[in-house]
């Protein structure tokens, strides 16, 4: 498992890097995982459970947004639909691609590189999810 993940990370970095030498920023998935573990460790002391117990067969209530929270903040709210159900992987993928397009102002090479996919895969997913490139500033 871990060896295969490392091989994949190195392969992805080799394919996507623009320099002759691999640097830490060429491994964003490893950096993100390390930051996530540290953040979880720091926040684990702040977890509190409120409310009555729920039977395992009951539907949990929809999550409420925290005061001041928005879609750009880390948290679980962005994974929950309006009706309180968890978003599907396809829905999350569509949201992530749309975010990356906006973030990189339609620069397809950068979008594909950050998402860890090829440009042809990115174009296929744009068509699949009916994402409109004309809304992006510098579509290229």
C-alpha positions in Angstrom: 0.0 0.0 0.0 2.5 2.7 1.1 5.1 1.6 -1.4 2.6 1.8 -4.2 1.5 5.2 -3.0 5.1 6.4 -3.0 5.7 5.1 -6.4 2.6 6.8 -7.8 3.6 10.1 -6.1 7.1 10.0 -7.6 5.8 9.0 -11.0 3.2 11.9 -10.9 5.9 14.3 -9.8 8.3 13.2 -12.6 5.6 13.6 -15.2 4.3 17.0 -14.0 7.5 18.8 -12.9 8.9 21.5 -15.0 12.4 21.3 -13.5 15.2 18.8 -13.6 15.1 18.2 -9.9 12.1 17.1 -7.7 11.4 19.4 -4.9 8.9 19.2 -2.0 6.3 21.3 -3.8 6.2 18.6 -6.5 4.5 16.3 -4.0 1.4 18.3 -3.0 -0.6 15.2 -2.0 2.0 14.2 0.6 2.3 17.8 1.9 -1.5 18.0 2.2 -1.7 14.7 4.0 1.0 15.7 6.5 -0.8 19.1 7.1 -4.1 17.3 7.5 -2.7 14.9 10.1 -1.1 17.7 12.1 -4.3 19.8 11.9 -6.4 16.8 13.1 -4.0 16.3 16.0 -4.3 19.9 17.0 -8.1 20.0 16.8 -8.7 16.6 18.4 -8.8 18.1 21.9 -11.6 20.5 20.8 -14.1 17.8 19.8 -17.2 17.8 21.9 -20.3 15.7 21.3 -23.7 17.5 22.0 -27.2 16.2 21.9 -29.0 12.9 22.7 -27.7 9.6 21.4 -29.1 8.5 18.0 -30.0 4.9 17.1 -27.8 3.6 14.3 -30.8 3.2 11.9 -32.0 6.8 12.3 -31.1 9.5 9.8 -28.8 12.1 11.3 -30.0 15.7 11.2 -28.6 17.9 8.4 -25.4 19.7 9.4 -25.7 23.4 10.1 -23.0 25.8 8.8 -20.9 27.2 11.6 -21.1 31.0 12.1 -18.7 32.6 9.6 -18.0 29.4 7.8 -18.0 29.3 4.0 -17.1 26.8 1.2 -13.5 27.8 1.3 -12.9 26.8 4.9 -11.8 23.3 5.8 -14.6 21.2 7.3 -17.2 18.7 6.6 -20.0 21.1 5.6 -18.8 21.2 2.0 -19.4 17.5 1.6 -23.1 17.7 2.6 -25.9 18.6 0.2 -28.8 20.9 1.0 -30.9 17.9 2.0 -28.3 16.7 4.5 -27.0 13.8 2.5 -23.3 13.3 1.7 -22.4 14.4 -1.9 -21.5 11.7 -4.3 -17.9 11.4 -5.6 -19.0 12.6 -9.0 -20.6 15.7 -7.4 -17.4 16.4 -5.4 -15.3 15.9 -8.5 -17.4 18.4 -10.4 -17.1 21.0 -7.6 -13.4 20.5 -7.4 -12.8 20.8 -11.1 -15.0 24.0 -11.2 -13.0 25.4 -8.3 -9.7 24.6 -9.9 -10.8 26.2 -13.2 -11.7 29.4 -11.4 -8.6 29.3 -9.2 -6.3 29.0 -12.2 -8.4 31.3 -14.4 -9.0 28.6 -17.0 -5.4 27.7 -17.5 -5.9 24.1 -18.4 -2.3 22.9 -17.9 -2.2 24.3 -14.4 -5.7 22.9 -13.6 -4.7 19.4 -14.8 -1.4 19.5 -13.0 -2.9 20.5 -9.7 -5.7 17.9 -10.0 -3.1 15.2 -10.9 -4.8 14.3 -14.2 -3.9 14.7 -17.9 -5.3 17.5 -20.0 -7.3 15.0 -22.1 -8.9 13.6 -19.0 -9.7 17.1 -17.8 -11.4 18.0 -21.1 -13.4 14.7 -21.0 -14.5 15.5 -17.4 -15.4 19.1 -18.5 -17.7 17.6 -21.1 -19.0 14.9 -18.8 -20.0 17.5 -16.1 -21.1 20.1 -18.6 -18.7 22.7 -17.1 -18.7 25.9 -19.2 -15.2 27.2 -20.1 -16.6 30.5 -21.4 -17.1 31.6 -17.8 -13.3 31.4 -17.2 -11.1 34.5 -17.7 -8.1 33.1 -19.6 -9.3 29.8 -21.0 -6.4 28.2 -22.7 
